[in-house]
Amino acid sequence: LYGCQYTAAQINLALNSDDPASIVPTRDENGHGTFLASIAAGNRDERAGFSGAAPRASIAMVKLKPAKQYLRDFYLIRDGADAYQENDILMGVSYLYALAREYSMPLVVCIALGTNMGSHMGTSRLGQYLNQVSLSNGSAVITAAGNETGARHHFQAVMNADTDEITAELRVGEQETGFSMELWANEVGVYTVGFISPTGEVAKEIPVPLRGENTLSFLLEQTQITVYTQIADVSAGSQFIFMRFERPMSGIWRILIRNSLDIRETFHLWLPVRGFITDETYFLRPDPDTTITDPGNARYPITVTAYDHTKNSIYIHASRGYSLSGRIKPDLAAPGVNILGASVSGRRLTRMSGTSVSAAHLAGAAAILLNWGVLNANYPYLNTPVLKSIFVRGAQRNPALTYPNREFGYGTLNLYEAFLHLRNL
């Protein structure tokens, strides 16, 4: 219904042409997709000492169109930030799934995108669809954990039955033009929010309708905050509150949270992911846990975090588990620090760090296992949960640590050991 399809024949013709854009009029503007494709399935380059994880794999790539401007405006996303729509990602995965069936080939879907919007329970529309694809025979879905631990974008607190109010302090940077934020109840709590501006203006306990919004205007700050409440989200079943700050005054804002039920409850606040807001906007008392970005919290996809394979240490920015529902995420760690890969700039190769690089490594490993199991008929019933079990059983684990844990999941990727485990069964 939208988009264009370019075949291998067209792409190869373009690559051998003096004017490739006349044949395939599209290119990778930021280099992220090209780099990850090279990590997962790039050709060997003996002189550079480079090889993709599965250099003989076929590549089918979906280039996402940018998010519509009205959505960027609504969520107050910074100019220049790369932003995409969940429905487009879903349609892209659907296209790849249909393509794999058309060619009777196994499929590895590598999704190196993430959002802080949502319940962090893995129950979003995209998460539910990825669960379905994951269970399909011959399919593997790999997601990146995110790079949110050091961003200070998550606040968590326990509201005891006798606690009247909890305050979350939020520093807003001078260059911040606007941002959104979400509050999610962990279970059945019903919360109200209020605000104290940097100059001391107070707006307490915004009324909570079943579903609706309220708009507050602060006089001196010339800031407008819109609060949208849904008493029970249809996918997670818990309350969420969406807050939209327009023209926020810089300084310390205080968000006042009250629980309407006399029960012990936990709530979470999340700011948008890195790039959507300035680095100078963050919580003063952040919580580094429960920072896996969606769809990495979905049940069946394999969620990968990044570690430095030269030091066996976790990547400093790698998001930490678990999911809000307590599900073990991330599942595994793979190399993701200062990794060599293909560049779209004048240089042939460049280096990159992050959990998306780790996801590409695991995607290549999954392709090798699917080739062995499905195409070579050694284990024709491989799907994502089965692959996850194989990877976990072969993973390396530091005897000084307890597994699973919030940083490494079940351990670090070791494909060779995974095959040895299969051989010994």
N, C-alpha and C positions, 0 to 999 in steps of 0.2 A: 504493500500500500504506500510505501515511501522508501526513499533511498535508491541506490544503484548497486548492481552486482558486477564485479569484474572477475573474470575467470583467470586461471593460471596462464592460459595462452595469451590473453590480453596483457597481463602483467609482464610476462616475459618479452612480449613484443615491445612494450613500452621501455623496458630496461635496455633493450638493444637499439632503441631509437635515439636520434639526435634531438627529438622533441617529445619526450615521454608524456608530458602533460596533455598533448593533443590526443593521446590514446587513453590514458587513465588520468583524468583531470582531478586528482586529489593527492594529498601528501600529509605526512605526519608533521604537524607544526611544532609540537613540544618535545618530541623524541621519546616520550615515556613508553608508548606501545612498541616502537621499534626496539628499544633497549630490552624490554621484557621478552619479546619474541626471540631475540638473539640468545638470551639466557636459556629459555626453554628449548629452543630448537635451531639455534644458529649453526652454520657450517663450521667445520674445523678450520683454524688458521694457525698452521704450525709455526710460522715466523713470529706471530704475535703471542703464541702460547695460549690460544683461545679455542674453546669449543663449547657449543651449547650442550645442555644436558641430554637432549635427544636429537642429534643432528640429522637423523634420517626421517624425522617426523614431518608430516605435511602440515602446513599452516593455513588456517582459515581465520581471517581477522575481521572483526566488526569495528568500524570507526564510528564512535558515537557523535551525534550532532550536539552542539552546545545547548544548554537549557534555554528555554524561551525567556525572553526579556522580562515578561510580566512576573514570572516565577522568581527570577533574580531580584526584581524590585520588591516583591512581597517578602522574601526571606532576607532582604538587605545584604546580599552577597557583594563583596568588594569587587570593584572593577578590575578586570584582568585575571580574576581567579577562574580556574577551570571548574565548571559545574555542569552536571549532567542529570537527566531525569530518570527516575526509577523505572518508569514505564518503557523508556527507550532501552534501558539495560535488559529488561525482561524480554522485550521483542528481539533484541540481539541474541540472547541466549536461545530463544525459540527458533530463530533462523539457523543458528549453528546446529541445534539438535536435529532439525529437519534435514539439514545438509548432510550430517553424518549418516542419517538413515538412507538418504538418497544414494550415497556412495558405499553403503554397507561397511562403514568404518567405525571403530571405537572413537569416542570423543572425550577430550580433556578441555574443560572450560576454565580458564584462568581469569578471575575477576580481581583486579588490583585497584579497586575503588572502594571507598567507604564513607559512611556518614555517621554523625552523632545524633541525627534526628531519629526518633523512634524509641521504642521501649527497651532496646538492648536485650530482648528476650528471644530474638530470632523469629518473631511472628509476623514480620512485615509481609506484604504481598510478594515481594521479590524473594524473601527468605523461604516462604512457603513453596514458591515455584521451583526454587533451587533444590529444595528437599525432594520434590517429585523427580526432577532430572537426575539427582544423585542416586535414586533408587533404581533407575533404569539400567538394564544390563548393558555393559560396555561403556558406561559413562562415568566420568570423574569430574567433580566440581571442586575447584581449589579457590579459596578466598584469602586475601591478605588481612592480617590482624589490625593494621592501622599503626600510625606513628604518633599517638596522642599522649603518651605517659608524661613527657616533660612539658606539655603545653599548658597544664594547669586548667583544663577545661571541664573537670568533673568535681562536683561537690556531693558528699554523702553525709547523712546524719541519721541517728536513731532518735525517734520521738517516743519517749517513755509516756506512760499513761498520765503521769503527774507533771509532765513538761508543758508549760503554757506556750512557749514560743522558742523557735530557733532562728538565728540570724546567719545568713550567708553573705559574706562581704565580697563584693565584686569590684575590682579595679578596672575602670574604663580609661583607655588610652586617649591621648590628646587628638590623635588622627582618626579616631573612630567616628564614622558617620552614621552608623546604625548596625544593629545586629539582632538576632533572635536567640531565644533560650527556651529549654523545655524542662519541666519538672515531671517526674514520673514516680508514682507510688510503687512500692515494692509488692504490696499485696492488695489489701482492701481499704487502706487509709483514704480519708477524704480531707483534703488540705485546702486552706485558703492562703493567699499571698498578699503581702503589703510591701511598701517601699519607703525608704528614707533616702532622699536625694543628697548629693554632696553638700548642699547648703543647709540641710536640715529640714526640708519640707517633708511632711509625713503623709502617706496615704495608706491607711491600715485596713486590713481584711476586706479585700475586694469580694463582693458577693459571688457565690458559686451556684450558677444555674445548672440544670441537667446538661445543657449544651448551649453555649452562647458566649458572648464577648462583652467586655467593658473596656472603655478607653479613658485613660487618665492624662491630664495635661498639667505639667509642672510650670509654675509661673516664672520663676527666676531662671530656671535652667532652659526654658523653651524646649523641653523634652516631652515627647508624647509616648506613652506606653500603652499598648493594646494587650489585654489579657484575654485569651480564649481558653475556655475550660470544657473538657469532656469528662463526665463523671465516671464513665467506664468505656475504655477504648474497645472497639469491636474485636481486635485481634488479640490483645493482651488481657483484657478484662479489668485492668486497673486504671485509676484516674491519671490523666495527664493535663498539664497546664502549659500552654504555649504563650510566651511573652515576647513581644516585639518592641524593641527600643528604637525610636526614631530621633535623630539628632541628639544623642545622649551627651550630657555634659561630662567632661572628663573629671576624674576623681573617684572617690569611694562611694559606691552605691550599696545600700543594705537591703537585702531581700528578706522580709519577715515571713516565716512559714509557721502556720498553726495547723494542728490536727484536730478535726472535728469529732473524732472518736476517741474514747478513753481506753485505747489499746496501745501496746508497744508496736511501733511501726518504723520502717526505714523508708526514706525518700531519697531521690537522686536528682541533681541538676546537671544538665549538660549544655555547654556552649558549642557552637559549630566547630567543625574540624579546622585544622591549620590551613591558612590561606584565605578562608572565608571572612575572618576578622583579623585585626592587627595583633601582633605579638604582645602588645602592651595591654590587652584586655584579658583578664584572667581572675580566678578566684584566689583570695588571699590564703585560704586554708584548703587547698585542693586535696583530692584523694586520687592516687595514681592507679588504684584498682578499678575494675569494671570499666575499662576504657577501650575494649575491643569494639571496633566500628562495625555497624551493620553493612552488608549481610553476613559478616563473620560470626555472628551469634546464632545463625541458623543451625539446626540440629545435625544434619547429615553432611553438608560440605566440610571439607578438610580445611581448617583455619590455620594459617602458617604465620609464625612470628620470625623475627630476624635475630641472628646472633653473629658475632665475630668469630669466624672459624680459625683465625690465627691466634686468638687468645682464649677461645671457649667461653666467652662472656656475652651476655645478652646485649643487644643493641640498645643504646641509652634511651632512644625515643620509642622503642617498640611498645605498643599497647599491651596492657596486662589484663588477665581474666579476673574472675570468671564472668560468664554472662549473668544478667540480672536474675535469671531463674536458677542459677547455680550450676549450669552446664559447664563441663570442662572445656574451656576455650582459653588460649589457643590449644590446638591438638599437638602440633609439632613445631620445632624450630629448624630453620634451614639457613645457609649462609646468606647474609644480606648486608654486609658492611664492606664498603670500598671494593665493590665487585666490578670487574671489567666486562663491558658489553658494547654493542653497536651504537654508533652515534649518527644523528642526522645532520650534524654540523660538518665543517670541513675535515675534522679529524675522523679517522675510520673507527676508532674505539674510544670509549670514555669510561669513567667510573661513576658508580651510583650506589647509594645506601638506602635501605628501607625495607619494610615488610613486603612491598610489592615485588622486590627482587627475590626474596625468599619464596614467595608464592610461585614465581616463574621457575625456580629450581625444582620445587616439588611437582609442578605441572609436567616438567620434562621427565622426572622420575616416574610419575603416573603413566605417561605415554609409553615408557619402556615396559612397565609391568603389563599394561593393556595389550601391547604388541605380543609379549610372551604368552599371556594368558588367553586372549581372545583370538588374535589373528593366527597364532601358532597352535591354538587349540589345546594348550596345556591346562588352562583353568578358564573355561568359556563363560563362567557365570560371575565375572568380576564386575562390581559396581563400586560406588564411592565408599559405603560402609565397610565392604570387604577390603578394599585397598587401604583404608584407614587402619584396620586391624593388622594388616601385613606390615605397614610402615611402623606402627607403634611397637610391634613385637621385635622389629629389627633396629629400633632407635637406640642410639647411644645415651647412656644415663650416667651422670656424675655421682659416684658413691657418696659424695658429701652432701647431696641434695635429696629431698624427698619428692617423689613423683606420684601423681601429676602435681604440678605447681602452676602458679599464676603467670610465671615468666616463660618457662620452656614447654609447658604442657606436659606431654609424655616423654620428651627427650628430643635429641637432635637427629635429623634425617641421616640414615645410613642405608642406602639401597643395596649395597653388597651384603650386609648382614641380613636384610630382609629376604634376599634370595637364599642365603644360607639357611635361614629358618624354614623356608618352604622346602628346601632340599632335605632337611632333617625330619620333616613330618612323616 
